[in-house]
Amino acid sequence: VAALNCTSPSPESLFKELNNQLFHQNPIPPVASFSEPLNITIGITVVGILGVDEKTQTLTTFLWQVLEWKIAGLSWDEQECGTERVSVLREKLWVPDVHISEFMDENKSPQTPYVYLNNTGHVFDDKPIRVVSSCKLEIYNFPFDIQSCSLTFGSYLHFASEIRMIPGVTGEEVLSESKSVLETNGEWELSDIKVVPSDLELNEGSYSEVQFQLILRRRPTLYVVNLLVPSCFLVAVDLISFLLPPQSVDRSSFKMTLILGYTVFLLIMNDLLPVTGDRTPLINVFFSISLALMVASLLETVFITNIQFSSSQYSAVPHWLSVLVLRYLAVVVCMSPKKSNRVTVCLNPSYKGNQSILKEPHPVKKASSPPAAPPEPALEELKKLTRDLTAIRLQVDKHFQGSKTAEEWQMIGIVIDRLLFYLYIVFIIASFITITGIW
């Protein structure tokens, strides 16, 4: 294309020259020879993050794309033709076939029919693009995750040996420009933009590409308020329920109600959770641990309640168990075993002695002794009364001995309940600190 010679500084004269010299050559790339590469400058402005879909692994963004290239040999004098820049129809010029490799859907943004043409031969193609691109999302740290999605700009047919970036333009400058265009209050915010030039090596040649990496940060407030905070509250209520005395309150019913309520809560909030990928998200691990802790506390309550209310059916407490729990574990959990004021054991020796006396047979009558006198009625009544009192003492002593056994079993249950309560607190703290540290 030769330099334009306008007859007058008017639009008619300029477009007449463009039509004669340039517009009829729109199918031909604007280079002097086939061996000369055409350098194309690409710039994007991220106008807004429209959405991120974890299920389909797609990112929807709204971009403003700027392409710049030079038509070899084209120029005109600003004073002679009357303007420095003019807008022309896109169909009148050769336009590079720049595409986005990660494109997953058609561009539904409004089409701009014009491009800018400068008197130096530079063409500026500005247009909006609604990009639905594929993005491999890593949701392990959900909802505190940071995603890196790439947009690779390249050419379908035309390839070159090198690619050059705009000097002095960095990802931070593009980021500041995008923030000045549109402030969004959605779930995602643009954290950074990195530009990485690359080459696609194929058998036909080396295709130049420009890869823009969009660093996106999720705003976790919604999930913290709706998922994490209620879960922590329910775990705290389950922890405080250990303070209920199991011998007088049905603690197991209270814990079962908590488990059912937590299960319904997870079912309702299931839509807010992401679809699991290669690794299970930490938030799912958090929910599983919380539910497991509630179930474990329910089983512990059933175990302690069984000891408390079924102790009267057990035999005496083994000596080793009594020493281990009431002497050592009670000190560990800062409890002193309750001592009984009843002195019932001392009744057994006297009772056995009296029983041996009562059961002692009558002395054998000697042949030489005279016949015994008939027993008196008062003596028979005293003997009968003695047998009745002995039976009553036997029942009272058995009752006292059973009460002592039940009391020991109940004390063992209280000590074990306090020990498991401390272990429950330690496990909750360790689990929450670990998950928070990973997050």
ABEGO torsion letter per residue (X at the ends): XBBBBBABBBAAAAAAAAAAAAAAAAABBBBABAABBBBBBBBBBBABBAEBBAAAGBBBBBBBBBBBBBBBGBBBBAAAAGBABBBBBAAABBBBBBBBAABABBBABBBBABBBBBAAGBBBBBBBBBBBBBBBBBAAAOAABBBBBBBBBBBAABBBABBBBBBGBBAAAAAAAAAAABBBABABBBABBBBBBBBBBBAAEBBBBBBBBBBBBBBAAAAAAAAAAAAAAAAAAAAAAAABBAAABBAAAAAAAAAAAAAAAAAAAAAABBBBBABBBAAAAAAAAAAAAAAAAAAAAAAAAAAAAAAAABBBBBAAAAAAAAAAAAAAAGBBBBBBABBAAAAAAAAAAAAAAAABBBBBBBAABBBBBBBBAAAAAAAAAAAAAAAAAAAAAAAAAAAAAAAAAAAAAAAAAAAAAAAAAAAAAAAAAAAAAAX
